[in-house]
Structure formats: C-alpha cells, structure tokens
Amino acid sequence: MHPRLRFLLAAALLAALHLPEPARAASADGNVEWDGVSHVTWQDRRPLCPVDGESFQVRFQTWRNDLTSASVHVVAGAASTDVPASRVATRGPYDIWAATVPATAETSESYWIALTDGGLTDYLSVSGLSHVAPTDGGYVLDFTTLGHAPVGATLVSGGAAVFKVWAPTVAAAYVRGDFNGWGTTALTKVGEYFIAKVPSVTNGMQYKYWFPTRAADSGYAPDPRSRGMNATGNYNSYVRDPFTYSWADSDWATPSFDDLVVYQLHVGSFAGLNDPYGAAPNPSRFVDVATRAPYLKSLGVTAVMLNPITEFPGDFSAGYNPITQWSPEWKYGSPDDFKAMVDALHANGIAVILDIVWNHFSFTDNFLWYYDGTQQWFETPDVQTPWGSQAAFGRSAVDDYFADSALEWFEEYHVDGFRMDATSYMNPGVHSASGWALMQRLNAEKANRWADKITIAEQLPDNDWITMPISSGGAGFDAQYQMLFRDNVRNAIFAAASGDPDMSSVRSAILGGGTWLSGTHALNYVQLHDEAWPSSGGQRMVKTIDTTAPYDDIWARGRTMLAEGLVLTSPGIPAMLMGDEWLESIDFNPDGSGRIDWSKKTTYAGVLDYYRTLIGLRTSLSALRASSATHVFHVNESGNVIAFRRTDGAGHPVVVVANFSNADYASYRIGVPEAGNWNELVNSQDPKFGGSGPVNAGLLTTDATPYDGFTQSLALALPKMAFSVLAPLSYVGVDGTPVAGPGSGLELAAPWPNPARGSATLRFTLPGTGVASLAVYDVSGRLVRSLARGPFGAGPHVLRWDGRDAAGRVAPAGLYFVRLNAAGEMRTARLVRMP
C-alpha cells in the first residue's frame, strides 16, 4: 500500500473523514488533531524543487488554531538544528505554517516536523505521524540525484528545470525541447524514474521525452504531468510556472454543503449564441465563463459543476474522452485563463466543482498507451470500459498520477471539489480492490487537507458504500447522484400527461434513500447533461413534454418548473443544467451545435424570474437547507397532490405543495404546523412567471380545521401543475424575506456527519455578539462534554466534537443531544454515535 494512503487510512480510524465545512479545532488543549495535519513534499516546498543545497521553505498544514508552536528539525551531514515555524497564512479551516531551512554545503539533507499543542508535541515524518521523535530518516533531499524533485517539469533556481518521468522498465530516456534545440539531453535513472537538471529552461518552453524503445512517433512522448499541452503541435508539453498567476481570492470560503445550489456548465457551449454579454468563439472559453460570472450570481447559484476540461482530442467534446488528467483543454484557454475564471466565480460567491474522468482514457490520442515502448500504464490484456481502456490501478506510480492530479487542481487551481464520472466503472474485474482503494485515497487525502471541499460521485445505480466513511469500508465520497430522486420525479412528471403519476414514489424521492443517500449525501436533479444529450439517448425535458418547436407550451413550461421546484426545495444538494432557467430546448450537444441560446433569457424572462426567486428562497431560508428536517404529510394519490414540511434547527417551518394533476383546484385544503398568518412565497403558475394563475395573494390566515395531522389548515387555490412554497409570518416578512434566517437569528445546524463514528462538525449562527455555550448531553440529560462557553461574535461559527467525554473517554454508541444556549434562547440538535 502507498505509504501516504496507509497513514491516511490509519488516521481515518481515529477521526471521521467527512468534514463538509470549515472546522475550528480546539486551542491549547494538549491534543494535536492528526486528521488535519498534512505535508505534501512536491507541493509544500518553496521553491518546489530545491537544488544545490540552497535555502528553502518547508510548509505544512494544521487545523486552524490547533497548535501553539511548531518547528522543523533539519539534519545536514553531522549537524542538526531545529528551525522555528510560524503561521504564514490561513486557507479555509486550516493554518499554513512555514519554516526556512538554511542553505547547506552538504550533498543531501533531511527534515521532520514537530507539532506542539500546549504541553504535547507530536511529530510528522515520511512514515506518518507519531508521538515520539521519528527514526525513519525524515524527508530526504538528495542534491546529487534530485530524487526529491516533483514528477514532471519543474523550474528551479539558476534558470534551469528539473525533468522527472516514470519509466520503470527501460534503460534510457532523454528530454528534447526548445531549450536544447530539440537535441537529446540524457536523463539519469533513479529507481523507477529518469531525472535531470537541464539549463536554460524558461516558462512556456515546449518539450517532449524521447525513448529509444518507443517505435511510434519516432520515440517522442508528451509528459504525462505537463501543466499545458500544444494540441496543434503534436501534443508537445509546455514548461509552466504554477506561481505566475496572482490570485485575488484569499478571503474565499467554499460554501457549506448545506448551502450548495449546483449549476452544471459546459465551458465550450455556454457562451456566444445571441449573447447579451458579447460575442464568443465556438467553442467558448474560460474567459467567456468568467465574463458571465455576474449573471450566475444574479441567478443565485452557489456552485458551478464544469463538464471535464482536461485536454481531449479535437476542439469539440463533452470532455469524457480525456488524454490527460493534468492539462486544461487548450481550446478553452491557458492554465492562467482557467485560474482567472475560478477567481471571477469566487469573486461572485460561486464555488467551482470539476468533473474528473479517472475510469478510462480516450479511444484516440492516448499517448500513455505503450508510453515508453513498454506497457506500464495499462494492464495486459487491457481492462476495457464502455468508453476506453482503464489505467493499471494498483501500481503505485499510476495511482500517484491520478491522486496527485486532484491535489494539483485543489492546490494550484483553487477548485472547490470534484464530481467523479461513472464511479461504478472505477473498480471492475481485476481492479475491484485497487480501483476502490484509489477512490478511498482521493477522499482520504481530500478530507485530510481540504475538508471544506466536496467530492460527488456519479454512482449509477445508487450505492450506500460510495458515501459511507472510509473507516467503515466505504469509498468516502461526500455525496452521490440520487437516481431514486431523478427517476421517480421524472417518471411522475411524464406520467402526468396521462393523469396518473405515482405520488408515493415522489414521496420516496423527497425523503431520500436512507442514511448515506439523503441530506448532503444526495445530489438531487431531474436533468443534467446525460438526460439532455442525444448521444446518451436523452433530450431536454421540454422536448419530451412538448414535441413541437419551440417546445414551450403550458405543459412543458409548467411541468419542468414543477420538477425543478422539487429539486430546489427537497432535502439534498440541488443541481440543474445550464439553460434550464430559461426553458432551454437546445439539447446538450458538445459538438458545436449545442450552444445555449441567451435570447431565451429575454423570451422567457418570467421563467427566469421564477428560478431566481426559488433559488433565492433556497439560499436564504435555513429551513430549505440540504440537511434540514423533512416531513411529507400529505399524499393524495387520486388528486395527484403532495405536500411536505421543511424545518430548520429553530423550528421554523416551510411548507411545499406540488400539484402534479391536470386539474385546477379552487380550494384545496392543506394542513399547516403553525396557526396565524402565512405567505405564499412563490407559485410556479403565477402570471408574472408566465403561468395561468390564480395565486394565493396577500396574507393567508389559518383556520382551526384539523387536517393532515395538524390542528390548523389553509384552503389554497392550486392550479394545475402548480408548485407552491408557503411560510408563516413568524419566519418570513410580508414581502417574503426571512426574518429569522442564517446570520439573522440563533441557529444550530444538523451535526455532520450524522450518524458519526469519530468527530462531528457542529455549526451554529449567532444573531449578535454575546456569550454562548455549546454542550453535548446523553439521552438521560447528563452533561457529556462542554465544548465552548464564552464570548462569540455575530455570524456563523464551527466547532468539532471529537466523540469523547469530559474525562477524555470515548463516548459510547447511542443518541446524544447538542445544545446551544445564547441570547436567552436554546437550540437543540440530535446526534447519533455509531460503534
């Protein structure tokens, strides 16, 4: 097993690995939180590859406020020294520490890291974390072999670059490029790699490796880890300096999983057709997405989920035929263009989720096939998927290639998470164990170093093990596509044409698929790229409902707005496809013919206003958060109406009513959980949204007619296909804005994960500065652990409970209550600990 994976999986046994949002670890409590400690050698040195004994900086990462001090112990020859480290930055829930190692005349040196929290010091070295000083030799820098160099091309001091390529079975390898007139510079074999420091290399130069054993392409081969490729130059690799871009997102925080509203976006077909933002080439580019970030902000989405953007053959593709995991598609723009797009989206409050395809490589242009003349990257015979050959998972360097690419996208490109394509094809046949272990490694390393980021599995069919914690044998993804929701809601929408949709199946969709397929573990949708892609047998829903152009009759409009309304109000993370917000009928076609039509932004302005209004409710009302409680209390099979209640931690309710029928109900009775005045916040059949009406205008006053298990009820006008959201005035104002939403009232969110085996993240919001206390109690009301008591500022806060009682003992499995007291009020949340 890979040493880093061994360490991370061991750490998983000590602490839960699902931390969906920033965690504030305990201060000087004499306990170093191991699950937040990381040092990735090929990314955490400055410069990335020290040469010739030069001084360099060692960086490492811990939970924010966890350490009281740290140092780096350096051994050079017979001398050793301890170099103090200091906090140099923060990133999400983490502190970044750094220490400067002095220059040395020795040909090699090593170091390990000391981490101190109060009276306790732990140590981090090449073999992992320990309570005693390491004896494993530490992290070694060999200035003769340069074995410590990152794989790939790394610019180094003195106007040179170090090239390092994996080729375990050949005897000779060379590098050719602009820097040597495309002559041959020999690389030296060091273990399974070939390495050389080459002079006169500057940023942007092109190169390739050359293997005498490779018959194809005259021996030339691109660098598997090149940060850029020249597709018009036979895939020459570019030397890239990853630090040339000046980031402006230092204060960016990835939204919590509860707050995500996901918009799937294909870069190449997003911009340019009848586009008010201006012309764009076809395919459109990263810069075009950046220019339209303000539009996405106005829509209200909090994340874009990009179809794959790594290099693929040709200029037009959905991206699911990758030839590399490392280089952005050149037609979309440069690596710095991608970074500028991320920066622009972050500036507009929008996270970036990248679609990664690890299960196969393209049928064509697969330069890793017999890469150095031997078949090291693939099995013999090869493992086929429906889309191409699968890499040889289980070989250390191959697994590193994939796992390290994720680190690069997190670290160098500031992405906020990944959607992994077709996870059911990650572990077929001979790769049943190795493919699963690679997914675990991705999620273990993510949880260790980027706990606030998200990983989403396109798992079809649903599988609880995909989102179960690694410590329980699961793959450890934060969320997975929920087919139960997609299939049941789509089936009901299409069945509505004949007037007989199955309301009980819609109920099942709303409630989710159980512990590991509900709340923030579930990504809900009715239409993403596959459903709208003719190549996958799909088309846009509006075309299925209305088969005649322009595919916008009252049924297409009404039923799609109803379906997407359920996506945006049900528990789970909602996702929608670009263009859905303006009734787009152009199918998802990444071949150049499928650009979305921006003129529909005006043509269907009412529909767009509906989505903006509904997304605004989703992001402003805490009762509509992904993990807020849900109660389906009304299922009318004969009348094809369903209603459910969402409730936040403070007990604020929102009621959602959906009429799947083709009948208009003049006075439809619905029970409600609170007496008094209510407000209809949105109705999809409102004439201002292009609907037929009527709506329930003004204040709605309950009457004491028991219904649906409640003592109070309302009689509503409920047009056919109506999707209605209601809330009491105790929660929203007359104008529909929340009077007790996130940041404006006392709130205790649902613990995460729940159930939990190790640590749990506890999120709460205070309405103002003041004294607050957070504590854990058992079912008998006995205090188990006081987590915090003292002054806090207004706004959101996050604490972690490590699952131990006040004496440091592991709390037994069972039901616990988290209690928040502040501003004279109390909030309580349930938490289940598993054995």
Steps between C-alpha positions, in 0.01 A plus 500: 500500500619851422658647820287813492184299453600274788539803726175659390299183538645459848400856580152417378466255787570782743266763362210536261610601155181681391545864599281696260588848619772689687582356841647699788708255700559538871770741609770405753333181617809277490374301203633537147216428260670253267222489242576859399879471473654476154828557320512417130866522406461574129259786572610625844854620431600841369656467254321182405829327424797636699834443325870537583444520875311829477285635780134403468171528684315203647124545521243286679138524596298451822149575622462868568606597853596142587873552569673728743837463325684291241848445366691314230787276608771506230791256466783590260807281526602473866316818597139538602291801588142584592355781290198677652187504283234769496151540360529668162144467369159347550302304245144406584507313832879465498810684616798488265834493680844559355863473606806604299772236481845662465731426209745214534823388334399136549389290203186392686292590804179391668233637731198414704234722658420550872143605588425637846160554660541620858714246683488233229729468198432259215710442191443474126749320278515288188334203673216709645407648838636376831518589868878453509785652304529324161774250421406449134756741357248776426423667171819479296633745244778355284668780308696251289223271372218757544275211597295747705389687187131502410406276208475706183684819404585736789670835456784540749751765606764609253281503190470124473236230536500152645327238284376178658307224326384152603637226275580200722601238244708683238870566511522849350291816470563850371332839493480714187367853475538866416780525758734259321397560140300177517821307546531222757583562865543174687307435820647295784321191631408540869286209615200481269551855374728688263617843624720785381557867569511680166633856459350793309135402547241775534127512555299413188765293323386181325646155549447125473664192636676267260530125548715283272263213581194684368441416135200728448545876451874456442545441870334823616248506788323789677550546872211327686513777761549801277300800614431598141496330159527630143227306325588665169863395542456126538435538873832657589511570874548848644722589794269696730574701812198440726565823692471757220131566564417753775195373686240740640290248696691491829181558699299242306323229699337204328127496585389234743346196338165608645516823300595362159277565200679336207489618137652257249690693236676388182767758426500448124126551444418750775559835328460683172160413349278812494701602799445840666845473659658512155645272239692188591669244278360153456600322717489769766781536750592539865512878453142496366377319809686753717330789321160347573565433870283799600207340319547178696511705818173670404345158444598414856688174450788438740702247297573416139575139413713505186494219249856367466752759381823300471655456155296291256536421127362766265340832585147384592424250775303453818836416655432134574779386266803636689860441401639653820394586855742791531471750217200727426351473151700745286197613296336625819807699603825486693546379858504865610174557310345217700629656823357838402162335441511339844598835650208674328252237614630515856472879493131451419445251782505191278697182571659297220452122486707320239380185323781244500514189282730238653329184379635507142707682241392604153475240226719732291813705573579292808871577522540291816435182301839327480631830630874422506473207265385273781153461645527632858196731508247235401433134571583223254243409386353843556191568712228644279218731604218605262705810417861387482782324682545528875839578649679241709361594840702353785841592359643766729610748234172464308295563813725797583432642154127518572508592870766765449299655218218562749748665733617722213146615418430576866834663567596683182157566350296562818209278397241423767433137429459221250224308332643158409363352181348150499636371830337162435767454232789586732530150644411237242651151487870492584470853637224422748733566793751742348237724340311517829822581687574782256161658564562465873838664459347797316248553779744432784749753370219747434365461853848538648598815310182653353223401739290796389498379137254251355522178299192378314472158340300437185403162640243322286323311647499639854733329746520582872863388513603787272414763764574292809813607692831340411533388861197275438631368170317752283646706217458818703334729243310789653202460267376289212248543222160388628334290230201443729419869480576540130306194387197539723445870435560471125267202477229691685547808282469303177214288637311819582417529131264206541386621840631212710836584664605292802501732802642238737809474279536878513478475878786250495703734281452790739595299809813357339671165500598464865791608719762508223266623227320796653581849619838617379590145394250527210526708183145550372419581140252424224720605208874525459712450190430129444123542521516779238766343274379317187823297498391355834147443377363816658353837413386809689190437711306776325538307171376179655193678637430724198615329181446803275736797470550731682427241775352756739130426540333529839574135577871516422535819697281395790632148550868588475453787746321259733777241471780750555305649788518165676873484432550840662289440810550134588769383743829437323732710285309638198650500151376632167629515141603828338210652309230333709438838659371645172319194361786401271397246235838463325628160599835451666721458193869576555572458128464872431127493428381509860580849623227623734293788361534814710210671320270273703614689807272775368240284322433308819579775749211387721637148524845638584342715771337188646835325531668805646222531756507132593879482521490812716265324741723193501806701598332738746269271698682264732198267498582421136860401563612161370496332843203677658225273629231376261149369564280390210157541654262505202488239221188512283528215248163562336544876481873482419605752763783472750606731782791499742649709776863608535616618843823662618672451834297779657172341397420744220278323244462528124220309327530387139197395294526340154202433273596237240145485368343659193221645714458845652397487865315810612521419871744228591548435870846447646590460864766734637710471817446851633196719558477858379593682184687331217652627177522327162861571411491360148249336271622362168164584340524866592426706185819698561689176436295430187251278681122484479424588863331548732736546793440543872567871535520693823501353849359153545341443839466149636174366630455246778407217267717200587667350193800287413571440867512873583248702697511783244454506123475724194274487196711582193440579138708230334517518121606202290875439512532758779803492722443709810727591794345644817637624831352662812561867573688389810772389257463735204384857463205621298737545205623142528844578637613297801480659840690211661734355243873425498702780651193680637387264773619233739551178307651159569551294185479122483828338613722349232542215438191357661525215596866548596771254598774750581490877505191703414486855369258734680394820325307781667411862424460783750286809439747725680809513718453337837561205728407162360546143615500176305482166676423132439252305717400135506139376485467517879584871496848451650767741382754306294726780380500878508650606167504877538387775730595860453464806282438449128451748219189524288467262207597139429732289715621142475625267776591134500413232753758223497254245641653502850358596837643753745745239633634422155325164473337397172125552534301180446276449199151643536286811471634837616369854504704806407371808684573863411415776749530866403303824512260349752398225258587134450533283191541121500616253235509119509821308433539123475838345581571167338728230646 
